[in-house]
Amino acid sequence: MGLIANRMAVLGTENAFRVGEDIARAEKRGVDVIRFTLGEPDFSSPEHVNQTAIENILKGNTHYVDPAGILGYRRAVARYVSRTRDLDIDPDRVVALPGAKPGIGYSVISYVNPGDEVIYPSPGFPIYESWVTFLGAKPVPLHLRQENDFAFDPEELGALITEKTKLIILCSPSNPTGGVLSRHVLEGVAEVIKRRARPDIRIYSDEIYERITYDGFRHYSIASVPGMEELTIISSGHSKSFAMTGWRTGFAVLPTVEEASVFKQLNINIVSCVPPFVQEAAREAFENPKTDAVVEHMVSQFKQRRNYMVPALNEIPGVRCNRPLGAFYLFPRVDGVCRELGIHEFFEKLPDEAKRVTSPSTLLMRFLIYRHGVAVVDRRSFGAIGSEGQHFVRISIATDLETLKRGVERIRQAAGDRDGFTAFTRDGEAVGLPV
C-alpha cells in the first residue's frame, strides 16, 4: 500500500500555475522571464468593493453563514442574471461558491456516474478534463478549430452525443482561445440537444468571461434559449470581470431548487461557506453603479493590447493568430515556428515514453522560457486528450502594453534561433523529459 491514494494519479492540474516552477528555475539561472501565463487581470479590485469588505470585517461580519450563500448576495446574483439573460431567477436556485471553479467539480460529482460521458471543449479550461477523468467518467473532447474561430458547428456537437452523455460543458468567451459562441450558434446547439440528448442531460455553461468582450459582441447564454434554462447550470463569478481573482467568489445558478441543495451540501462538506464579508463585497460589485466604469476601463485596455498583439504576432514567420472577440488571451498557431526551429524533427526522434508527456508546442514553450525569457502555455495544457498534431500556445495579454511589446520581440527572435534550439535540446533540465 502506498502513501497516496491511487485516484490521485489521474487528477490533472492547471499548468498555467505549474509553468511557474520552470520560470523560477530559469530565473535562478539569471534569465529575466516575461510572464504571459496566468489568467489574471493585471488590475486591482474596485475600491468601493474593497471598502465594503473592510467595513464588514471591522463590524464583525466574519462568522459562519448559510452554506448556500447569504440571502442578500443570492438576491443580487438572481437580479443580475435575470437582467443579463432575460430570465426570472429564484434566489433559492443560486449557490455562492469560493470562485467559479468549484462549480466544475460540483457538477461532475453531482450528475455524472463512472462510465457516463461528458462532452467538453478542447482546447478548453484544463479542469474540465481533470474532473471527468478523476471521477471515472468518459471524457469526450469537442475539438475547436482555428479556421472556425474556435467555435463549432452544432452538428459537430450532435455527432458526439450518445445515450451515455450526461453532461455537456460549454464556455464562452473561451479560455484559452478567446473564441465566442454567438446567439445563432447557441440556438443551433439547443436544437441539437433537444433532438439528440437524453431528457435528463445537463449543460454546464461556464460564463466567467461574460463581460470581457470586444467589437460590439455581447455575451449570450444558452440558458436564454427557450427550453434550455431548465437544463443549464449557469456558472460565473467575480475573478475575471471584476479583477477579483484572490477573493475566491463566484456562483452557480442551478436548474431547480432541489439541485441547488445538492451544491449547498457539497459546500457544507468541503468549504462550509464563502466568507460573509466576501459575499457582501461581491454583492457591492453587482449593485454599485461605479462598477460598470471600472469594468469598461479594464476591457478597453485589454482591447488596446489585443489590437497591438494580434498583428505583431502575425508578422512573425510561422505564427498565425486569430483576433479573439472575448477574454484576454491569444491562441496563435505555431506550427511554422516549430518546423523552422527543428522542433518537429526533434520530437519525432524521441522515445514513445517521452512523446506521451510532451509535444512540439510544449518544447517550444520550454525553449521560450529557458533561452529567450518569455513564458507562454502550451496546447497540451488545455486538454491533452486528442491534442496530438495541434501546435498552439496561449498568450495572456493581462500585462501592460510595454511588457507585451518586449515579449513579442523576444518571441520574434526565438522564432529564428535554430542554433539556440539545438543547444536547448542538450539541456536536460530545460527540456524536462524523462531520463
C-alpha positions in Angstrom: 0.0 0.0 0.0 1.4 3.4 -1.0 1.0 6.6 1.0 -1.0 8.4 -1.6 -4.4 7.1 -2.8 -4.4 5.6 -6.3 -7.0 8.0 -7.5 -4.6 11.0 -7.2 -2.6 9.6 -10.1 -5.3 10.6 -12.5 -6.1 14.1 -11.1 -5.0 16.7 -13.6 -3.8 20.2 -12.9 -3.8 23.7 -14.3 -0.4 24.0 -16.0 -0.5 27.8 -16.1 0.4 27.5 -12.4 2.9 24.7 -12.9 4.8 26.7 -15.5 5.8 28.9 -12.6 8.3 26.2 -11.5 10.1 26.4 -14.8 10.1 30.2 -14.6 11.6 30.0 -11.2 14.4 27.7 -12.4 15.1 29.8 -15.4 15.3 32.9 -13.2 17.8 31.1 -10.9 20.0 30.8 -14.0 19.8 34.5 -14.4 17.1 34.6 -17.1 14.8 37.6 -17.0 11.4 36.0 -17.8 8.4 37.9 -19.1 5.2 36.2 -18.0 2.3 35.7 -20.5 0.9 32.8 -18.4 -1.7 33.2 -15.7 -5.2 34.2 -16.5 -5.4 37.0 -14.0 -6.3 40.7 -14.8 -3.4 43.0 -14.0 -5.8 45.4 -12.4 -6.9 45.7 -8.7 -10.4 45.0 -7.5 -12.6 48.1 -7.4 -12.1 50.5 -4.5 -15.7 50.5 -3.5 -15.7 46.7 -3.4 -12.6 46.7 -1.2 -14.1 49.2 1.2 -17.3 47.2 1.6 -15.2 44.2 2.6 -13.2 46.2 5.1 -16.3 47.7 6.7 -17.9 44.3 7.1 -14.7 42.9 8.7 -14.5 45.8 11.1 -18.1 45.4 12.2 -17.6 41.7 12.9 -19.3 40.1 9.9 -16.8 37.3 10.0 -18.7 34.2 11.1 -20.4 31.2 9.6 -23.3 31.9 7.3 -25.7 29.9 5.2 -23.7 27.4 3.2 -25.7 28.3 0.1 -24.8 31.9 0.5 -26.3 34.9 2.3 -29.7 35.9 1.1 -28.5 39.4 0.1 -25.8 38.1 -2.2 -28.1 35.4 -3.7 -30.7 38.0 -4.4 -28.1 40.2 -6.1 -27.0 37.3 -8.3 -30.6 36.5 -9.2 -31.3 40.1 -10.2 -28.1 40.3 -12.2 -28.6 37.0 -14.0 -32.3 37.7 -14.7 -31.4 41.1 -16.2 -28.5 40.0 -18.3 -30.0 36.7 -19.6 -33.7 37.8 -19.8 -34.7 35.1 -17.2 -36.6 35.0 -14.0 -34.2 33.5 -11.4 -35.3 32.5 -7.9 -32.5 33.3 -5.4 -33.1 29.8 -3.9 -31.6 28.4 -7.2 -28.3 30.4 -6.5 -25.4 28.9 -4.6 -22.4 31.0 -3.6 -19.1 29.3 -4.3 -15.4 30.1 -3.5 -14.7 31.1 -7.0 -16.3 29.9 -10.2 -14.0 26.9 -10.5 -15.7 24.7 -7.8 -18.8 24.5 -9.9 -17.0 22.3 -12.4 -16.2 19.7 -9.9 -19.5 20.0 -8.2 -21.3 19.4 -11.5 -19.4 16.3 -12.4 -19.8 14.9 -8.8 -23.5 15.7 -8.8 -24.6 14.5 -12.2 -22.1 12.0 -13.6 -21.5 8.4 -12.6 -18.4 6.3 -13.6 -18.8 5.4 -17.3 -21.1 8.3 -18.1 -19.9 10.6 -20.9 -19.0 14.2 -20.6 -18.5 16.4 -23.6 -16.2 19.4 -23.1 -14.4 21.9 -25.4 -10.8 21.2 -26.3 -8.8 23.4 -26.2 -10.6 24.4 -23.1 -10.1 25.1 -19.4 -8.0 22.1 -18.2 -10.0 21.4 -15.1 -12.9 20.1 -17.2 -10.8 17.2 -18.4 -9.3 16.8 -15.0 -12.5 16.2 -13.1 -14.0 13.9 -15.8 -11.1 11.6 -15.7 -10.7 11.8 -11.9 -14.2 10.6 -11.3 -14.0 7.8 -13.8 -16.3 9.2 -16.4 -15.6 9.1 -20.1 -14.0 12.3 -21.5 -15.4 13.3 -24.9 -13.5 16.3 -26.2 -15.2 18.6 -28.7 -12.3 19.9 -30.7 -12.3 23.5 -31.6 -10.6 24.6 -34.9 -8.8 27.8 -35.6 -10.4 28.1 -39.1 -13.8 28.3 -37.3 -12.6 31.0 -34.9 -12.6 28.3 -32.2 -16.3 28.0 -32.2 -18.1 24.9 -33.5 -20.9 23.8 -35.7 -23.8 22.4 -33.6 -23.8 19.2 -35.7 -20.2 18.6 -34.5 -21.6 18.5 -31.0 -24.5 16.4 -32.1 -22.2 13.8 -33.5 -20.7 13.3 -30.1 -23.9 12.9 -28.1 -24.9 9.4 -27.1 -27.3 7.8 -24.6 -24.5 7.9 -22.1 -23.9 11.6 -22.4 -24.8 13.1 -19.1 -23.1 16.5 -19.1 -22.2 18.9 -21.8 -19.7 21.7 -20.9 -19.8 25.0 -22.9 -17.5 28.0 -22.3 -18.0 31.4 -24.0 -15.9 33.6 -24.1 -13.3 30.9 -24.1 -10.2 30.2 -22.1 -7.7 29.7 -23.8 -8.8 30.8 -27.3 -10.9 33.9 -26.7 -13.4 32.4 -29.1 -17.1 33.1 -28.5 -20.4 31.3 -29.2 -22.9 33.6 -30.9 -26.6 33.5 -30.3 -27.1 31.8 -33.6 -24.7 29.0 -32.7 -26.2 28.5 -29.3 -29.7 28.3 -30.8 -28.4 25.6 -33.0 -26.8 23.8 -30.1 -30.1 23.9 -28.2 -31.9 22.4 -31.1 -29.3 19.6 -31.4 -29.5 18.9 -27.6 -33.3 18.7 -27.7 -33.2 16.3 -30.6 -30.2 14.1 -29.7 -29.7 14.2 -25.9 -31.4 12.2 -23.1 -34.1 14.1 -21.2 -32.0 14.4 -18.0 -29.0 16.0 -19.8 -27.3 18.9 -18.0 -25.4 21.7 -19.6 -22.6 23.4 -17.6 -22.3 26.9 -19.1 -19.0 28.5 -18.0 -19.6 32.2 -18.4 -16.8 33.6 -16.2 -15.5 35.9 -19.0 -19.0 37.2 -19.8 -18.2 40.9 -19.5 -14.9 40.9 -21.3 -15.9 41.1 -25.0 -14.9 43.3 -27.9 -16.0 44.8 -31.2 -19.7 45.0 -30.3 -20.0 41.3 -29.4 -22.3 40.8 -26.4 -22.3 37.6 -24.4 -25.3 35.4 -24.8 -26.1 32.4 -22.5 -27.5 29.1 -23.7 -29.9 29.4 -20.7 -31.6 32.2 -22.6 -32.6 30.0 -25.4 -36.2 28.8 -24.9 -36.3 25.4 -23.3 -32.7 25.5 -22.1 -32.9 27.2 -18.7 -34.3 24.0 -17.1 -31.3 22.1 -18.3 -28.5 24.6 -17.6 -26.1 25.3 -14.8 -25.0 28.9 -15.2 -21.6 29.4 -13.7 -19.9 32.7 -13.3 -18.1 34.8 -10.8 -16.0 37.9 -10.0 -12.4 36.8 -10.7 -12.2 38.0 -14.3 -14.7 40.7 -15.0 -14.1 42.5 -11.7 -10.4 41.6 -11.3 -11.2 39.8 -8.0 -9.2 36.6 -8.5 -7.9 36.4 -5.0 -11.3 37.0 -3.4 -12.4 33.5 -4.5 -16.0 34.3 -5.0 -18.4 33.0 -7.6 -21.8 31.4 -8.1 -23.8 28.8 -9.8 -27.4 29.1 -10.8 -29.0 25.6 -10.8 -32.0 24.5 -12.9 -34.0 23.7 -9.8 -34.1 24.5 -6.1 -33.5 20.8 -5.4 -30.3 20.7 -7.5 -29.1 23.9 -5.7 -29.5 22.0 -2.4 -27.0 19.4 -3.7 -24.4 22.1 -4.4 -25.1 23.5 -0.9 -24.5 20.1 0.6 -21.1 19.9 -1.2 -20.2 23.3 0.2 -21.0 22.0 3.7 -18.7 19.0 3.1 -15.9 21.0 1.6 -15.7 24.7 2.5 -18.6 25.2 4.9 -19.4 28.6 3.4 -18.0 31.6 1.5 -16.9 34.3 4.0 -19.7 36.7 4.6 -17.6 39.8 4.1 -16.5 38.5 0.7 -20.1 37.9 -0.3 -21.0 41.5 0.8 -18.2 42.8 -1.3 -19.3 40.7 -4.2 -22.9 42.0 -3.8 -21.5 45.5 -3.9 -19.8 44.8 -7.2 -23.1 43.9 -8.7 -25.2 46.7 -7.2 -22.9 49.7 -7.2 -23.2 51.7 -10.5 -19.5 52.6 -10.2 -18.6 49.1 -11.1 -19.5 49.4 -14.8 -17.0 52.2 -15.4 -14.2 50.2 -13.8 -15.0 47.1 -15.9 -15.3 49.2 -19.1 -11.9 50.8 -18.5 -10.2 47.4 -17.9 -11.8 45.9 -21.1 -10.7 49.0 -23.1 -7.1 48.3 -22.0 -7.4 44.6 -23.0 -8.8 45.6 -26.4 -5.9 48.0 -27.0 -3.4 45.3 -26.2 -5.2 42.8 -28.4 -5.2 45.2 -31.2 -1.4 45.5 -30.9 -0.5 41.9 -30.3 -2.5 40.2 -33.0 -0.8 41.9 -36.0 2.5 41.9 -34.2 2.3 38.1 -33.8 1.1 37.6 -37.4 4.2 39.4 -38.6 6.4 36.7 -37.1 7.1 34.0 -39.8 5.5 30.7 -38.8 2.8 32.3 -36.5 -0.9 32.5 -37.3 -3.1 34.3 -34.7 -6.8 34.9 -34.8 -8.5 38.1 -33.5 -10.5 37.0 -30.4 -13.8 38.6 -29.5 -13.6 37.8 -25.8 -11.5 37.1 -22.7 -7.9 38.3 -22.5 -6.0 35.5 -24.3 -4.4 35.0 -27.7 -4.1 31.4 -29.1 -1.7 31.5 -32.0 -0.8 28.5 -34.1 3.0 28.0 -34.0 3.4 25.0 -36.4 5.6 27.0 -38.7 7.9 28.1 -35.9 8.2 24.6 -34.7 9.2 23.5 -38.2 11.7 26.3 -38.7 13.4 25.6 -35.4 13.6 21.8 -35.9 11.2 21.0 -33.1 9.1 18.6 -35.1 12.2 16.7 -36.2 13.5 16.5 -32.6 10.1 15.4 -31.3 9.7 12.6 -33.8 13.1 11.1 -32.7 12.0 10.9 -29.0 11.2 7.6 -27.5 7.5 6.8 -27.1 7.6 7.4 -23.3 8.8 10.9 -23.8 6.3 11.7 -26.6 3.5 10.8 -24.2 4.4 13.6 -21.8 5.4 16.4 -24.2 4.6 17.8 -27.6 6.2 20.2 -30.1 4.3 23.2 -28.6 5.5 22.1 -25.1 9.1 22.0 -26.3 8.6 25.5 -27.8 7.2 26.7 -24.5 10.2 25.5 -22.6 12.6 26.8 -25.2 11.0 30.3 -24.9 11.3 30.2 -21.1 14.8 29.0 -20.7 16.5 30.5 -23.8 14.5 33.7 -24.5 12.9 34.7 -21.3 9.2 34.7 -22.2 6.6 32.4 -20.7 3.6 31.1 -22.6 1.4 28.0 -22.1 1.4 25.0 -24.5 -1.6 23.4 -26.2 -1.5 20.2 -24.1 -2.3 22.2 -21.0 -5.8 22.9 -22.3 -7.0 19.3 -22.8 -4.4 16.7 -23.6 -6.7 14.0 -24.9 -6.7 14.1 -28.7 -4.4 17.2 -28.9 -1.7 15.5 -30.9 -0.8 17.4 -34.0 -2.3 20.7 -32.7 0.5 23.2 -32.4 -0.6 26.3 -30.4 0.4 28.3 -27.4 -1.7 30.6 -25.1 -0.6 34.1 -24.5 -2.3 36.1 -21.8 -2.5 39.8 -22.5 -3.2 40.6 -18.9 0.0 42.7 -18.6 0.9 46.2 -19.7 1.5 47.1 -23.3 5.2 47.9 -23.0 5.8 44.4 -21.5 3.8 42.9 -24.3 5.9 44.7 -26.8 9.1 43.4 -25.2 7.7 39.9 -25.0 6.6 39.7 -28.6 10.0 40.9 -29.7 11.6 38.0 -27.8 9.3 35.6 -29.5 10.3 37.0 -32.8 13.9 36.5 -32.0 13.3 33.0 -30.8 11.4 32.0 -33.9 14.6 32.3 -35.9 17.0 30.9 -33.4 17.6 27.4 -34.7 21.1 27.1 -33.3 19.6 28.1 -29.9 17.1 25.4 -30.1 19.8 22.8 -30.9 21.7 23.9 -27.8 18.5 23.8 -25.8 18.0 20.1 -26.7 21.2 19.3 -24.9 20.0 20.9 -21.6 18.1 18.1 -19.8 16.6 20.3 -17.1 15.3 22.8 -19.6 13.9 20.1 -22.0 12.2 18.4 -19.0 11.9 14.9 -20.3 12.2 11.5 -18.5 15.8 10.3 -18.4 
